[in-house]
Amino acid sequence: MDAPVPGYLTRNLVTHVDGVAFQLRVLSDLQQYADPDGHADALGISSAQWSLFGHLWPAGRLLAGAMQHVDIAGRRILELGCGIGLASLVLQRRGADVVASDIHPLADAFLAYNAALNALPAVHYRHMRWDEPLPSLGMFDLIIASDVLYERGHATLLSEVVARHTLPEAEVIVSDAGRGHGAAFTRALGALGFLPTAGDEPAATGDGDDTPGCRLLHFRRTLASRRAA
């Protein structure tokens, strides 16, 4: 274990995505908490939520597996709520044009450290609140996220982010942990012209059956579907 910042402990683990090994620094457990300057509290991150960003969750494994197969050619990709950044690291390894984002004040440092652990170039990172516009972020062909529908209002917040940052023709892939808000998100994206795909979700594999209860929500918007909405 190492303690790169006083107040919390970390550990390194190895996970496999389609047979490719990725090294990750994660928090040692869910009891870790360190917010000496009050940055997390000012952002609305409670002590109970503080450590959640720093773990590899089943939905994160599922999304990372999907990113091993998704089309990246000529596409700009945004990850929302990247946490430790496995999905963005998979995309970076494949040479994708990817931007990772999160609200947690330590996500940037963990992402940079994990890129270095895997001998990858640093992933472009933006600190991002879902409830505040960020025009300088620009527009994307694909937005991805994992386990981000964990509160009632998140379906609306995320759909607003999608509305602000997707091109007229775009895709959204969310790895849903089954917390009960997937249907609301589907309806919100439908109002923006995004339709659920039918049977063409990217393949997703990891360390065996390590994504219980998770599913990929995959949406696509074309010019025709946008006009219909």
Summary of the structure (lengths in Angstrom):
residues: 229
radius of gyration: 16.9
end to end distance: 51.5
largest distance: 54.0
contacts: 747
relative contact order: 0.16
helix: 30%
strand: 26%
